[in-house]
Amino acid sequence: MADDSAERSHIRARGACAGRDLVYPPAPVPLVVGVYDNHTHLDPSTGSGRADGITPLSVAEQLDLASSVGVRGVIQVGTDVATSRWSAEMAAREPRMLAAVAIHPNDAPALENAGTLDEGLAVIDELAGRPRVVAIGETGLDFFRTAPEGRAAQFRSFEAHIEIAKRHGLALQIHDRDAHDEVVETLLRVGAPARTVFHCFSGGAELARLCADQGWYLSFAGPVSFKNAATLREALDVAPRSLLLVETDAPYLTPTPHRGRPNAPYLLPHTLRAMADHLQTDVAVLAAQITSNTELVYGRWDAEPVVVTDTARDPRISPAGGLA
C-alpha cells in the first residue's frame, strides 16, 4: 500500500505554526439537514477552548454553537484513562454527547515501559460498559510519532482495544498514521468489530476501496477541504456513500477557509460542504446520508437517558471551573 508521505503535508499538530490566529472563526451558515460530529475532543487537556483559542468556551457553549449551525451531537473521544473517564462522565450528563474511550497508540509505549498498560486497559474495559459509551477509540497505530522500539506496545494495545470493542458490542474508532498496511493486517488477523471507523481518514483510493470491501467506515475531517489534499478527495470519490462519516477532530485540523485557527464542532459544516462540492451532490442529501450512517454506527443520541444535573454549578462544564 502507498506510503503516507503525500498525506503528511496536510496533517498539522495544534500550535505548530508560530503567530497563529487564535480567535475562533465566525459561525458558518447553518445546515438545512443536521449531521453529527463523530470525533471531537472537548476535554480539559485538549479542549478547544482555553487550550487552543483566546476566548474560553465551556462545553455547553461549544455544543450550543454546534446546535445553532445544525450539528446535532458529538462523539467525545478519550485518549487516555483520565480523558476517557471524563468523556464517559460528561456523556452521561449531556444529551448532545456520546463517548468513546481508549488509550491513544502514542501513549501505549510509555505505559508499557512503566508497567501500567494492563491497568489502563482494564479501566477502558470498565468504562466501555457505562451508559452512553458507544465506541472504543481512538486506538490504532501511529508510526509517525512512535519509534520502532515502541511499536510492539502499540500492537498489543491495539489488539486489546479491538477485543474490548467486540466484547462490549461497541464501534471501533481507529487512529491510523503512517501505518495503513499494519492497521489493515491487524484488523484482518484479529477480526475487526462489526462497526469499524477509520477516524480522520488519511489514505487514498486504494485504502478506500479496501475499506469498502470490508464494510469499514471512512470518517473525513478538515483536511479533505485543503487544496493539497487531492489524495483524500480521490478516496472520497471511490468510497460508497453508505460508509461516509464526517468529523472535526477538534481542536485540530480546522477546515478551509479557517485552516490554522482553532477548531470546534460548530465548524463541521465547512467540511461537509467541501465534501458535497467535490462529490457534486446536494449538501442536504449528503447530510441525510451521513446522519443515517452515523446512527447505524453509534445508535441514536437519545437511546439512553442522561443524568440531570445543574450545569450552571457543574465545575466540569463551567469555564470558571477550569474547563474550556
N, C-alpha and C positions, 0 to 999 in steps of 0.2 A: 504494500500500500504506500501511497506517496507520502513524503516527509511533510512535516508541519511548517516548513520554513516560510511558505507563502502566507500562512495564517499569522505567524508571529508578529508581523508588522502591524496588525490591527488589533492585537490584544494588548491593552495597556494596563499597567498597575496604577492604582489610585495614587495621586501625589507625585508621580514620576516626573511631571513637567513643571519646572520652576515657573513661577509667575502665572499659574493657572487662575482663571476667573472662578472664584469660589462662591459667587452669587447664584442662587438657584434660578434656573431658566423660567420664563413665563409658562403658564399652563397652555397646552395645545388646545385646539378646537375639540370639543367633546365628541366622542364616538356616538353614532346613532345606535349601534348594536354593541353592547358591552363585551369585554373579554376579561380573562384572569391573567395576572402576573404569576406564572407558575414557578418563579425562582427569584427571591429577593432577600436582602439582609438588612433588617431594621433593628438588630440587637445592639446593645450598648457598645461593643467593641468594634463593630464595623458599620454601625448605623449611619444613614445618610443625612443625619442632622449635624450635630456638633462635630462629628468625626470627619466630615468631608465638606461641609458648607459653612459659610459665615454665620448664617441665621439658624439657630437651633429650631428643630421641628420635632414635636413629640410624635409618638407612634400614631396617636389619634389624629393629629394634624396631617401626617403623611397619608393616612387612609382616607381622611375627609377629602383631601386634594385629589386622590386617586378616584374616589367615588364621583367627584364632580366632573370628571372627564370620561367616565364610562368604564373605569377599571373596577370590576365588580368585587374582586377579592384577591388575596395574595397567598402564596405559599412562603412562609417564613422559614429560612433554611439555616440549620445549625452547622457549625464546622468543628466543634469540639464539645467536650462534656458541658462546659458552662453555657455556651450559646445554644446547645441543643436543649438543655434543661429550661433555659429562658424561653426558647421557642415553644416548647410544649406547654409551659405555664401560661404564656401570653395567648396562644391559640385557644386554650380552654376558656378564656375570658372575652375574646374579641371575635364577634361573629363574621367579620370580614377576613379573618386569618385562619389558615390551617398550617400545620407544621411538618417539617422534615427534620430528621435528626441523624447525625453521623459525626465521625471523626474524619477530618479532611486528610487526603492522602499525604499532603506535605507535612502533617503533624505526626503521622504514624512512625517514622524512623526515630524521632526523639523519644516518643513514648516507649517504643520497643527497647531502646537503649537504656531507658530509665526503669525498665521492668514493669511498666504500668499500662501497657497496651491492652492486656486482657481485662484489667479492671475497667478501663474506659469503655471497652466493647460491651462489658456487662451492663454498664449504665445505659448505653444506647439500646441494648436489648430490653431493658426495663422501660425506658421511655417509649419505645416502639409500641408498647401495649396500652398507652394512655389515650384517652379520648381526643379526637381531632388531630392526632398524629397520623398522617396519611402516606408518608414516604420515608424511605431511608436515603439520606443524601445530605451533603454531597459527598460521594465516595468514588473511588476510581484510581487512576494512575496519573502521575504528573512527573514526566522525565525532564521537564524544563527547569524546575527548581530543585529537584532532588538528585543528588549524586548517585552514581551506580551502586555504591555500597549501601544505600538506603532503600533500594528497590525491593529487596526481599520483604521488608516490613510493609511496604505499600501493597504488595501482592497479598500478603497474609491478611492485612486489614480489609482489603477489597473483598476477598473471598468470604471473610467473616460477615461483612455487611450484606453481601448477596444472600447468605444463609439466613440472616436475621430478617431481611425483607421477605423471603419466601416463607419462613416460619410464621410470620405475622400476617401474611397476605397483603403486604404493602407494595406500593410502587417503589422503583429504584431510580434515583437521580444520579447520573454519572458525571464526574469531573474527568475529562479526557484531554490532556495536553501533551503533545509530542509523544503520544503512546497509543495511536489508533490501533495498530496491529495487536499490541499486547492486551488492550482492553477487549477487543473482539475475541481474541483467543481465549481469554479468561471466561468471558460470558458463555462462549460455546462449550468450553470444557466443563465448567462448573454447573452451567444451566442457568440462564437468565430468568429473573422473575417474569411473570406474565405481562406486567406493565413496566417496561424499561425505557427511561428517558435519557437521551444524550443532552444534558444541560449545556447551554451556550455552545451549540453545535459548531465545531471548528474544522470539520473535514470538507472534502469536495464531493463531486458527483459519485465517485467510486464508493466512498463510505456511505453516502446517502442511499445508493442502490442496495448496499449490503443491509443497512438498517431496514429498508423497505422489505427486503426478502424475509427478514426475521420478525417483522412487526414491531420494531423498536421505534419509539417516537423521537422526533428531531425538534428541539426547542431552540428557536433563533432569538438572539439578543441584539443589542445595538449595532454590533459590527456588520450585520447584514446591510446596514444603511451606509456604510463607509465606502468612499469611492474606490479604495484599493482592495476591496473585498470581493472581487469578481468570482473567486473560487467558491465563496459561500453562496453567491447567487446562482452559480451553476448547480450547487447541491439543492437549492430551493427549487430549481426548475424540474429536477427529476424526483423530488420527494412527493409521495402521494399526499394529497390534501388531508386525507383522513389520519395522517400521522404527524401533522404540524402542530406545534405549540409555540407560544411566544412568552418572553420574559424580559426583565430588565437586568438582572444580576446586580441591582443597585447595592451599594453606591458606585459600582464600577460600570465601564462600557456605555457611557451616555451616547445615545443615538444622534446622528445628524438631524437637525442643524446645530446641536449644542455639544458636540463632541469636546471632551476635556473639562466640561463643567460638572458640578455634582449631579448625580443621577438619583432618581426616585421613581416609585411606581407610577406616579401621575404622568411621567414622560413616555409610558408604554405606547400611546397612540402613534408616536413618531415611527417606532419600529414597525408596528402593524401596517401603517400606511406605506412605508417603504417596501414592505413585502407585497402588498396589494398592487402597488405601482409596477413593480418588477414583473409580477405574475399577470399583469393586465386584467385584473379582476376587480369587482366592486368591493370596497372596504367592508361594507356591511355583510356581504356574502362570506368573505373570508373570516370576519369576526364571528359569525354564527357557526361556521365550521370549527374554528379553533375553540370556541366555548364548548361545543359538543365534545370535541376531543378531550379537552381538559377535564370535564366532568366524568368522562369514561375512565380516565387515568386515576383521578383522585376522589371521585364521588362529589356529591353536592356540598356546598359550604354550610347548608342548613341541615345536613343529615344527622348531626349530633348537636345537642343543646350546649350553650355556653353557660358558664358560671357568672351570674350577675354580680358586678362589683361597682363601687363608686369610683369611676375612673378619674374623677377630679382630685381624689385623695390618694390615688394609687401611685407610689413613687416609681414604679416601673414604667408608667405611661407619661407622667408629667415631666417636662424638661427640667423643672426645679429639682426633681428627684434624681437627676443625673443621667437621664436617657434622652437622647435627641434622635 
